[in-house]
């Protein structure tokens, strides 16, 4: 950003000054980007104050003792209902009046989208600008009815006599009455006239006009608390809460404008998710439909357990349904349906056999685990007996086993990561991931550790925890709401989230060991199920508090240490954060308590509380592409391979403790992928993979370069891969986990600007030039001398004059030439001789020469590797490769020819080779025109005379 760059440029400042007052006031547009008639503003002010006027009529009648309070509320509500209906009918009439004109007018693309032309105070354009109207007739009636109810209850809520009874202060009554009506007018205007653009937005599109209901909903919540206090017996807590809420009611417009209060869709999804996770033992779901269905089923399970009369029946019911609901039932059902349809179909393909066996094997595995869990729970609960928790009780012995399992699995998980505890370099992890063979060998050893951990996590730990729960004495008392909720949650957590359930049970066991003889509320008033529930909530919120404190500290430090983030006001803001540290800490604590994100305003150390939302922060379906562009194809082809690699990594534990809400960042070349864990259960995990745009701008490149620095320090630098070396990026918000081998396409583009023209490179090039030149000349002279020696031998063995057929000397010379040239070629055979430790400039070609001398001449031709992305072409003389040796000089014939079908045998005419009697003619290059066109024998004999005979 830089110190001199403004937070908002001129265009954004103008947009902000237009939009923010509209958001605060609920929809009135008092600042436009053009000159508008005065009646536009006057009409909006009148409509904004209309609810206050109608409510004021009822308030005045009550204060004059003409009507009772509830009659005045009803009168104000009816007046507001009639007014709302009239306004909506006016908008419908204006739209119907101008519909034909709108079809005939020509759209002016140069006109600003916010610019309107007004003809009169009550003209159709004026009405449509001020009152946009509703899309659905149902919403016209429903929203008008809600407006009447809100105006009536708001009149009752803000009666001066009622406020005076709460505070006994005339000044406070006046302030609450005035600003309270401003809040109600904002809610009415947003509901009936024009819905404001909300800062807190969860869904991209408001298809069913739910946004208009957001502000009235929160007004109804405050009024409901007042009604509860009004119609109940005097309770001090309710009275104090009502007094506090009357004050907060005045600040609702600012809470709406700052985006702290969530929209209705995010609020209800967040509420169901929190109840499902912490109250019912489930997991956040990957879609809204799955969340709703699982919430209803889990609630029904908890309610049904309350009515089971037998303790053994309760244990069996909770154990069975806890296991079943922790499975991915939708995927199992679809796989089973597909398997049965394929099995019953008459034209079943043979390739579906392995899949059918896999589905049935998985089904029998789940059935076996469920049967064993039910047998264990029933036998322990029925025959083991119940006793108070003590150091020698059966439940305490199981607690010791759970503690050992937790420590062992924690160590096995840490061993598989690149860093131990995020601080020290793991000595068991591969030192350099660029050496593929070494990395895969070490990774296979670590995978064995992952298999052991997976067995302990999937089979051993759940049965140990079921034994702990079945031996608990709290299950003796039935028909208790707390027992039904606590143990239903815990029996499901055993399978749904085994690692967290194990940690919670160990914490509760340790606390019980320390306090088993102490008469405190923990032992006296709480059963084991509720203790585990509280331990789970505290664990989750404490981890969120630590992560948010880490985030706030990182923002504070980087706002000063990073030059591009440092501004003139940075020192002042850091000082204010230190001075008002208790307030900042309270904001962070509230954010952690609500499980809502922290928002640094304009990336400055000014922290706001974001609105609570579900774990699935992307509201669209899983796997949906937010923006289809040219970068999309690069990520689409990598997702299947990446998903398979993630499946293995999540199962082994090399990615650490991955629970719903965990984020991972994957990096490969210029690609970045954002992975969010959405849902997790027994032997399955659902993730959302988002590919980020390739870095095309300077800021994106800088961000990616910082990520590369963290990864390279962890995975590639040998000097930092020493045993137990420190993590130089400890405290960074990114902690490297592991490297995953994934098959994918590479589109790396190496840019050498700044490298080949650097002074260091030019100096090194000057020093190396002579060395390289001498080396090349020595190699050339050495090969030339060897060639001459072999030619002398062929000269001695030459027989007769120039024959009409090809001499053996020429065959051997061509073969020797081909052997010398093949030594420098790159083929499959040469790849087999290279290892990770081989030198690219090895001068000893003995191994290659020995292998070639032992191979027979009739061996199959070697397959040369082609450049990736190129088109392979078959030589025109390829059909003769199996019968006659091929001189590489003739390969130039096919350059430029079109590609041919390899499956077809093509008949070609073999040209006669020129044969000469001179011993030195073997070193001469045959003219290009002799090779490119067939010539008659007479012409060939004429050309042959030009070569010397001796």
N, C-alpha and C positions, 0 to 999 in steps of 0.2 A: 504494500500500500504506500508506504513512504510517509515522511513527516509533512510534506507539503501538499499531498493529495487530499482534497476535501472528501469527507465521508459521503456527501451527496453532491453530485454535480448539478448544474443548473436545471437540466431536464428532470432529474429525480427530485430536486427540491420543489419544483412546481407541482409535480405529481403528488408528492407527500403533503404539501399544503392543501391540495384539493381533496385528497383521499382521507387523511387522518381525521379532520373535523367531521366528515361524513360518517366515519366509523364510530367516533365517540358519541355523536348525537343520534345515531340509529338510522341514518338514511338521508336527512335533508342535505341538499347540495347548495351551500351558500357561497361557494367559490367556484366559478366556472372558468374555463380557458378562453372565454370570449365575452363580449358585452351582451347582457341579457336585459330585458325590460324589468323595471322595478317590481311589477306585479308578480313576477316569478318568485321572488324572495318573500314578498308579503303573503302570497298564498301558502307557501311552505310553513311560514311562521304561524299562520292561523291554524293550519291542520296539525301542527306540532302541539299547540296549546289547547286544542279542542278537548282531549280527555280531561285536562285539568279544569276546564270550564264546566264540563258536565259533572265531574266529581265535586267541584265546588258548589254546585247547586244542591246536591245531597248533603254536603257538609254544612252548608248554611242552614238548611232546614233542620238538621239535627241540633246544631248549636242554639237555634231559636226554640228548641223543644216542640217543634211542630210535628216531627216524625221520629220514630224509633230508629236506632242505629241500623238494624237489619233492613228496615223499609227504605232508608236512604240509600243503602248499598244496592238494593234491588232496583230503585229508581235510576241511579247512575248507570247501572249495568244495562238496563233496557234502552236508555237514551244512547249509550255507546253502541249497542247492537244495531239500532236503527241507523245511526250515522255511518257505521261501517258498511252496512248493506247499500246505503245510498251512494257512497263513494265508489264501491265496486260496480254498481249498476251504471254509474256515470262513465267509468272507464270502458265498460262493455259497449255502451252507446257510442262513445268516441271512436272506438276501434271499428265498429260496424259502419260508421258514417264515412270513414276515410279509407275503407278497404279497397274500393274501386280506384280511388286516386293513387293509392300506393302501387297498384299494379301497372298503372299507365306511366308513372313518373320514371325518369331516367336516373339511374344511380350515378351519383357524382363521386368517383373514386378519389378525387383530390380534396374532398371536404373532410374535415376532421370528424372522427366518429362520435365525439361528444357535442358537436355543434348542431343546434336546432334552430329552426326559423319559426318564430311565434307571431301569430296574427292578432290575437285578442286575449283578454284576461281569462276567458272561459272557452277558448278555442280548443279544437280537437288536439292540436299539437301540444298545447299547454297542459291539457289533461293527461295525455299520454306521457309527457315528460315528468310531471309531478307524481302521477299515480300509474306506474307501469302495469299494474293489474296482475292477476293470477293466471296460471296456465290451465288449471282444472277448475270446473264448476264446484266440485266437492270442496276444494280448498277455499273457495269464496265463502261458502256457508260455514265451514268449520272454523276458519280463521276469524270470521266476523263474530261467531258465537264465543270464541275464546277472548276476543277483544272486549265483549260485553262483560263476561265473567271477571276478567282481570280488572276492568275499570270499577266494577261493583265491589270486589274484594279489596282493591286498592283504596277505595274510599273508606271502607271499614277499617283497614289497616292503619291509615293515617289520620284517623279522627283526632283532633287536638286533645279532647278530654282523655282519650285512651293513652296518648303519649305522655300527658301530664301525670297520669297515675303511675307510669313506669319510671319517670325521672324526677318528678316533683320540681321541675325547673321550666319557667316560661321561655327563657332564651333557648334552651335546648329543644323545646317543643316547636318553636318557630323554625329553627334551622332544620330539624328533621322533617317538618311538614313541607317546607319549600323544596328542599333538595330531594325529598322522597317522591314528590310529585314530578320532579324533573326525571327521575329514574323511570317512573311509570309511563310518562309521555314518550320517553325513548323506546320503551318496550312496545307501546301501542303503535308508534310510527313505523317501527321495524316490522310489525305484524301485519298492518293494514295498508299503509301508504307505499313505502319503498323499503325493501330489505337492504340493510347495510352490508357492505363487503367486510366480512369478519376476518380479524387477524388470525384467530384460531380456526383452521380449516383442516379437516381430515380427508374428506372425499373431494376429488377434483371437480366433480359435477354434482350439482344439486338438482337431481332429476325430479324428485317428489316435493320440492320446496320445503325441506326440513329446516333449512337455515333460519327461516322466519320464526320458527318455534323456539329457538335457542334462548333468547332473552326473556320471553314470557315464562319459560319453564323455571328459570332461576328466581324470577319474581314470585311465582307460585310456591316455590320451596320456602322462601322467607315468610310468606303469608301463612303457609301451613303450620310453621312453628308457632306463629302468633295465635292461630286458632287452637292449636293443642294447648297452649298456655291458658287461653280464654275459657275453654270448656272442661278443664281438669281441675282437680283440687289443688290448692296452693302448694306448689313444689318449688323449693328454693332454686334448684338447679335449672328448671324450666324458665323461671323468671329471669335469672341471670343470663341464660342463653338468649332469651328474647331481647333483653336489653343490648347485648353485644351485637346481635343480628340486626337490630334497628340502626345501629351505627354503621355496620358493614354495608347495609342496604344503600347508603348514600354513595358508596364508592364502587358500586356495581358497574357504572359506565366506564370507569378506568380499568377495572378488571377485565371487562369485555374488550376494551381497546388494546390492552397489553397482551391479550391472548392467553391469560392464565386460566380462565374457565373453559373447559372443553366443550366442543359441539356435542349435540345429543347423540349422534351415532358413535363417536369415540367414547363418550361417557358410559353408555350402556354396554358397549363391547368391553371396555376396560373393567367395569364392575363385574360382569359375568366371568371374565378371565381371572380376576383376583379371587373371587369366590370359588371358582373351579380349582384353582391351583392351591390356595392355602386353606380353604374350608372343606374341599371334597377330595383333595389329593390328586387331582388330575394335572394335566399339562396344558399350556396355551396351545390353541389349535391353529392350523395353517389357513383356515378359511372361516368366514362368518357362519356358514351353514354347519360346518363341523362343530364350531364352538357352541352354537345354539342347541344342536342335537345332543352333544355330549353333556352340556350343562343340565338339560332336562333329564337325561337318563341318570346322571350322577345324583341329582337331587332326589329323584324317585328311589334310587338305591338306598340313600341315607334315611329317607322317610320309611321305606319298607322294613329296614332293620329295626326300627323302633317297635314294630308290632309283632316280632317273632318271640314266642314265649320261652323258648329253650335257649340256654347259654351255648350249648354245643351247636344248635342251629344257627345262632347269631355268628359264631366264629366261622362255621362253614360258609355261611352266606357272604360274609365280608371277605373271606379269603378267595372264594370262587369269583365273585363279581369284581374284586380288586384286580385279580389276574386278567380276567376277560376284558375289562374296560381299559387295561393298560396296553392291549394289543392294537395294532393298526387294522381295525375291523373292516374298514372300507376296502383296503387293498386285499385283505384275505378273502373277503366276499367276492371281489371282482376276479381274483385269481382262481378261486374255486369254481365260479360260474363259467369262466373261460375254459377251465380244465374239463368240466363236465360236458360242455357243449362240444368241445373238440373230441371227447371220448365217444359221445353218442353220434356224432356226425359220420355218415357213411364214407365220405371222401376225406377222411382224416389223413393229414400228411405225416410222414415218418419223422419229420424233424420235431414234431411236438412231443415225442416220447420223453426226452430228458426233462422237459419242462413239467410234464405231468408227474414224473417221479419226484422232482424237486418240490412241487406243491404238496404232494402227499407226505413226503418226508418231513416237511415243515409242519404240516397239520398233526402228524403223529408226535412230533417233538413237543408241540404245545399241549397236546392232550396228555402226554406222559408227565410233563412238569405240573400241570394242573392236578392230576390225580395224586402225585406224590405230595403236593402242597396240602391238599385236602386231608390226606391220610395223616400227615405229620401234625397238622393243626388239631384235628379231632382227637388223636391219641394223646397228645401232650395235655390238651385241655381237660380230657376226661379222666386220665389215669395219673397224671403227675401230681395233682392236688395243688392247692393254693396255700401260700404262706406269705407272711409279711416280708418285704424286701430287707435282706440283711447281707452281710458279707459272705455268708456260706449258703445262701438260698440258691435253688436251681436257676432262678432268673439272674442272680448276680454272676453265677458261673458263665451263663451265656453272654453276659455283658463283657466279661473278660475276653471271650472269643471275638466279640464284635470289635473291641478295641484293637486286638491283634490284627484282625482283617483290615480295619481302616488304615493302620500303619503300613501294612504290607502293600496294599493296593496303592496307597499314596506314594510309596517309594518306587513301585513298579511304573507308575505314571510319570514320575519325575525323571526316571532313567531314560525314557524314550525321547525326551525333549532335548533341544540343543543347549539349553541352559538349565542348571539346577537352581530352583527357587527364583529364577530370573536374574541371578547374580553371577554364578560361576559357570564356566564352560564345562559341559558334560564330557568327561573323558571317554565315555563309551560311544559318543556320537561321532560319525565320520568327520574327519578334519577338513576335507575339501569335497564338496559335492560335484565339482567339475569332472573328477575322475569317476566315470560311471561305474566301472566294474568294482572298484574299491567301495564306492558308496553302496551299491546294491548288495555286496557281500556283508558289509557291516549292518545294513538295514535288515537283512534276513536274520541276523542274530538278534537284533532288537525286536523283530516280529515274533520271535519265540517268547520273549518276555511279554509282549502284548497278548499272545495267546493264553499264557498263564494268568495274566490279569483279567482277561475276558472270562475265563472259566470261573475265577473267584467272584467276579462281579455278576455274572449271569446265573450261576447255579449255586455256589456256596453261600454267598452273602444273603440272598433272599430267604433261603431255608433257615439260616441262623436267626434272621430277624423275625420270621414267623414263630420260631421257637420262643424268642423273647416275648412276643406279644401274647402267645397262647398261654404262657405261664403267669401272666399278670393277674393280680387279685382283683383288679377293678372290674373285670368281666363277670364277676359273681352277681353284681347288682344290675338288673335289667330295667328297661323302661325309663332310661335317663337320656335326656336330649344331649347332654354333653358327651356321654359315652358313645352314643350312636354317631355323633358328628366326629369326635376325635378318633375312634377306632376305625370307622369307615374310611376316613382320610388316610390313616397310617397303614392299614392293610393294602390300600391301593398304592401308596407311595413306595412300598417295598418293591413293587415291580415297575411302576411308572418312572420313578427317578431314584434308582437304587443308591447311588453315591450320596445324594443329599439325605435320604432316609437313614442311611448308615451313620452319617455324621450327626444327625439329630438324636438318634438313639444313644450314641456314645456320649453326647453332651448330657442328655437326661440321666443316663446311668451314672456318670461321674458326679453330677449334682446330687443324685439320690445317695450315693456312697458317702458324700460329705455331710449330708443333712438328714440321714435316715433316723437319727435319734433326736432331731430338733423339731420342736413344735412351732413350725412356721406355716404361713398360708400355702406355700408350695406343696407341702405334704398334707396339710389338713383339708384344703378346699379344692384341690385340683387332682383329677385322675390322670393316669399316664397318657391317655389320648390327647387331652387338652394341653398337658405339658409339652408333648411333641409338637402340637400345633403352634404353641407360643414359641417354642425353640425354632421352628421353621420360619415363622414371620420375623423373629429377631435376627436370625441368620441372614435372611434375604435383605432386610432393610439395612443391616450393619454393613454388608458387602457393598450395597449401593451407596451408603454414606462414604465409605472409604474411596470408592471409585470417583465419586463426585468431588471429594476433597482433593484427590489427585488431579482431576481435570481442572479445578479452579486454580490450584497451585501452578499447573503447567501453563495456563493462560496468563497468569500474573508474571511468571518468569519470562516466557517468550515474548510478551508485550514489550519487554525491555531489552532482552538479549538479541532478538531478531531485528535487524536493522529495518526491514521492510514493514514491520509491525510497530516500530517505535514512532511515537508521535510527540508533539510538544506537550500534550496533556497527559502523557503516560506517567510521568513522575507524580503528578498531582493525583491521578486515579489510584496509583499504588498506595500513596499515602492515605487517601480516603479509605481504601480497603483495610489498611492496618488500623486506622483510628476506629472505624465502624466494624471491626472484626466480629463482635457479637451479633450484629445484625446480618452480616454476610453469612456467618455460621448458622443463624436461624433460617435464612433462606435455603441454604444447602440441606439442612435437616428436614425442612418441610418438603423440599423436592424429593429427598430420599424416602420420606414417609409416604408420600403420594405415589411413589414410583414414576415420577415425571421427569423429563429431561431438564438440564440446566441450559440456559440460553445466554451466551455473552453478546450483549448488544453491539452490533457492528464489529464483532470480534474484539471488542475492547473489554477490559476487566470490569465491566458493569453487568452483573449477573441478574437475570430474571428467571422466574419459574415458568417453564413451559407447561402446557395443559396435559393432564394425564391421558394416555392413549394405550392401545393394546401393544403387545410385544411386536406384532406384525405391523411395523410402522408404515410399510407400503400397503395401501388399502386394496390395490388391484389383486387379481388372482395370481397364484404362485407360478412363476415362469413367464408371465406376460411381459412383453417388451414395451417399455415406456416410450421409447423413441426409436423408430426404425430408420436406420441410416446406413452409410457404407461400412461403418465399424461393426454393425450387427453380425455380419457373416463370420467375422473372426471369433466371436464368442459363441455363436451357435454350434460350431463344429467342435469346440473344446469342452462343452458342458457334459456330454456323456462320459468322456474319459475322466474329467475332473470329478464327476459324481462318483464314479467307481473308486477313484483314489481316496476321496473323502470318506467313503463308506469303510474302507479298510482302516484309515487313520482314526476315525471316530470310534470304531470298535476296539482298536488296540489301546487307545488313550494317549496317542502321541500329540494330540491337539490340546491336551490339558483337560480341565473340567469343563466340558461343553454342556451347558444347560440352555433351555429356551431363552433367547435374548442375547446369546453370545455372538459376537461379531468377529469375522476373520477377513483378512485382506490377503489376496493372492497376487503375486507379481510374476510376470514372465515377459521378458524383453520390454516392449512398450505397452503391454496390456496390464490392466488392473481389474481385479474382480472382487466384488464385495459380497461376502457370504454371511447370511443371517440364519441362525438356528431358530426355526419356528416351533417345532414340536418334537418331543422325544418321549419314547415309551420303551417297552420291553423289546429289545433286539431291532428297533427301527428308529430312524431319525429323519425328520423332514427339514430341508434347508431351502433357502431362496438365494439364487445366484444372480447377481446383477453385474453386468460388464460395464465398466466406466469408459467414457469416451477416450480414445487414444490422445495422448498429449499433443495438442496442436498449438497451444498458446504458451507463452513464457511462464505463466504462473503454474500451469499444469505440469510443465517440464520440471520446474523447481520442486514441486511437491513430489513428483515421481523420483527425482534425483535424491531427495532426502530419504525416501523409502528404500531406494537402492543402497544407500550408504548403510542403513541399519541391517539389511539383509546380507550385503557383502561382508560386513564385519563379522557376521555370525556364521556364514556358510562357506566363504571362498578364501578369505585371507589366511594363509598358512601361519603367518607370524602371530596371529591372534588366536590360533587354535591350540595353544598349549594346554597342558593339563591344568584344570581349575583356574584358567585365566579369567579375569573379571570382565563383565559385560560393560563395555564402554558407553553403551546407551541405556544403562539402567535408569529407571525412572521415566523413560520415554513411554508415551501412550501406546506405542507399538512394541510388543514383546515377541521376537521370533520364536516360532514353535517347531517347525520341521520343514523339510523339503520333500515334495511328493513327485515321484516319477509319473509323468502324464504324456501320452502320445498326442501331439498336436502339430499343426502347421506353423512354420516359422516365417515371419515377414520382416526379419531384422534388416535394417538399413544402416550401414556403417558410413558415417560422415567423417571424412578425414581432414576437413578444413580446420585449420588451427593445429594440426598434427604434422602433416608433411611439410608445411611451410614454417614450422617453428624453428627457432635458432638452434635448439638442442638437436633436433632431428637433422638439420642441414650439416651441423658440425660432425655428427656421428656418421652421416652418409659420406662425407669427405674422407673420413678415416677408414671407412669400410670399403670404399670403392676399389682401391688398389689391391686389397686382400682378395676381394671377390674376383677381380679380373685375373690375378695371378692364378687363383684356384681353377678358374674355368680354362685358362690356357694350358695348365698342367694336365687337367683331365682330357682335354682335346688331344694334346700331343701323345699322351699315354695310349689313348684309344687308337690313334693313327698308327703308332708304332706296332701295336698288336695286330692291326689289320694288315699292315704291310708284311709282317712275318707270315701270316696265313696265306697271303697272296703268293708269296715266294714258293710255298709248298705246293700250291695248286698249279703253278707254272711248271714245276718239275714233272708233275703227273699228267700234263696235257698230252693228248694223243691225236695224231693225224692233222689234216688241214681243216678248214672251216666246214663243218657238216651242215646238213639241212635241218638237223634236229638240235634241240637245246643241249649244250655240253654239261657234263657233270660239274665242271669247274664253276660254271655260271650258277648252277643250282646251289652249290655249297657256299659260293660267295654271297648270293642273295640271302641264303639262310643265315649266314654269319652276320650280314648286315642287319637282318631282322632281329637276330638275337641281341645284338648290341643296342639297337633302338628299343627293343622290348624291355631292356633292363631299366629304362627310365619311364616306362609307361605305368599307368595306374590301373590296376585290374583287381579282380576278386582274389587272384592268386597272391598278389603282393600284400593285400590286406591281411591275409592269414599270418604273414611273417611279422607284422607290426604288433607291438604291445604298448602298454601305457608308458613303459620305461624306455622305449626305443627312441633313438635320436633321428630326427628328420634329415640330418646331413651325414648319415652314416656312410663312410667311404668304402666299407667292406661289403661288397655284394656277393660274398662267397656262398651264403645260404641260398640266395636266389639262383645263382649260376649252377650250384650243385643240384638243385631241384629240377632245373630245366634240362640238365644233361641226363638225368635219370629217366625223365619222361619220354615215352616213345613218340616218334613223329606222327603216328596215326592217332594220337589223342584228340579228343574233341576240342574244338576251338574254344578259347577262353571268352567269357562274356565280359565285355568292357562296361564299366559303370558310366551311365550318362548323366549329364547335368540335370538336377531337379528342375522340372518344368519344361524341358526341351522335348522335341519330337524325335523319336527314334526312327531311322531310315535303314532299310536293308540294301546292301550293295547289289549292283546289277550282276556281279559275278559271285554273289553269295551262294548260288546253287552249286558252284564248283569247289567250294571250300572243303567239302568232305573228301574229294578225290585228288585234288592237286594242291600243292602249297601255293600260297598267295603272296605275291610280292606287294609290299606296301606302296610301291610306286603307282600301282594300278588303282589304288583307292581314290585317287584324285578324279577318276572317270565319273564317279557317281555324285560328286559335289554339285549341288544345285538341282539335281533331279527330284521329281516329286516323290512323296512317300508311297510305298507299295505295300500291298497286302502280304503279310508274312505267311499266311496260311496257304497261299497259292504258289505252286512251283512254276517259276518263269524260265523259259528257254532263252538262253543268250548264246551268242556266237563268240567263242574264244578267239582272240586275235593272236596271230603268230608272233612269237617273241623274236626280237632281233638278236642274232648271234654273230659274234666277231671272233676272229682268230687271235687278235692282239691280246697279250696278257694284261695290259693296262687298261683295256677298254671296259673292264668291269667297274672301274672307278668313275667312268664318265657318265654324265646324266643324259638320258635319252631325251631328245627334244620334245617339247610339249605337244607339238602338232602330230608327232608320230603316235602319241598315246590317245589322242582324242578322236581320231578318225581312221577307219580302215583304209589301207593303201594296197595296191596290187603288188605282186611279187617282183615284177620288173622294176617298179619304182623303188622297192625296198633294196634290191641289189644295186641300183644306181646310187642310192644314199650310202650303202655300205662301203663303197669304194673310197669315201672321204675319210674313213678311219684308218689309221696306220696299221700295217701288218706286223711290224717288228720294232 
